[in-house]
Each structure stands twice: as C-alpha cells, then as structure tokens.
Amino acid sequence: MEYLIIGMLSILSLLITIRPLTHLPKELDRTDPNKNLFNARSAIYQEMELLRLDYELGLLETGQYQKQIHQYRIQLASILIAEGNT
C-alpha cells in the first residue's frame, strides 16, 4: 500500500514539474505583426523579380509590365507605411 502511495506521489510531482516545460505561454502563441509584414514585403519583391524576368524574356509587353510594377510599388508603399506605424 505504501508503495502505491509513493508511486502516485512520484507521478504527481513529475507531472507538476514537466507541465510548464510542455506548454508555451500564451504570449508566445501570438504572431508577430512585423514578421507578417516582412513576409508580405519579401513576397512582393519576389513577384517583382519574376515579373522583370518575364519582361526581359519577352513574355510581357512594356505597358503591361509598367502597370504591374506600379501596382507592386503601391503595395510595397502601404506595407512600408504599416511597418513604420508598428
């Protein structure tokens, strides 16, 4: 009987000790808005690079290329403004 009580108390103390290590605090679960903005900005830069390559290969006309580059620049400007506000 005493071995059963000692075993149960050992398991309980082990669970109490391990629980904080296995659960992340709620503050760490939140996503970082700056990281999201950085990822969005990086994606736009990649899209602009692909667009430039398509233009250089002759897959896009000059007017279409200029229009899409202008749209990407507007998106980048809004992201940079949002990064400055955080």
N, C-alpha and C positions, 0 to 999 in steps of 0.2 A: 504494500500500500504506500509506504513512504517513497519507494522508487517511482511510483506513478505520479505522486505529487511533485517530486523533484524534477521529473521529466517534463511535466506540464509547465512548471515554473521556468524551466530552461527554455522551452519552446516559446513561451510568452515573452521572456526577456530578449530572446533572439529576434522575434518579430518586432518588438519595440525598437530594437537597435537598428534593424535593417530598413524599416519603413521610411524614415526620412531620406535614406540614400536612394530609394527606388522611385520616389515621387518628386517631380520637378515643381518648384514653386510656381504659382500662377503668374508671377511677373515674367518668368522666362518663357511662358507659353505664348505671350503676345508677340505679334510680328512687328518688326521694326519698320516704321513707315519710310525711313530714309533708305533702307535696303530695297524696299519695293520700288521706290523712285529710281534708285541706281540701276536696278534690273530693267526697268522700263526704258531708261535712257540708253543703256547698253544695247537693248533690243533695237531701238530706233537707229542707233549708229550702225548696227549690223545690216539693217534693212537698207540704209542709205548706201552702204558699201556694195551690197548686192545690186542695187539699182544702178550705181555708177558702172559696175562691171557689165551689166546688161546693156547699158547705153554704149559703152566702149566696144562691145561685140556687135553693135548694130541692131540689137533686138528692140530698142525703143527709139522713137523719133525725138527730136530735140524738144519740141513743145510738150510732149507727154513727160519727158524726163524733168524739165524745168518745173512743171506743175506739181509732180510728185515730190521733188526735192523741196519745193516751197512748203508743201503740206507737212513734210517731216520736220522742217525747221520751225514751223509754228508749234508742232507738238513738243519739240525739244525746248522751245522757249517757255511753254507752260510748265513743263517738268522742272526746268531750272528755277522758275519763279516759286514753284511749290517747295523745292529743296531749300531755297533761301528763306522761306517762311517757317521752316521747321527748326 
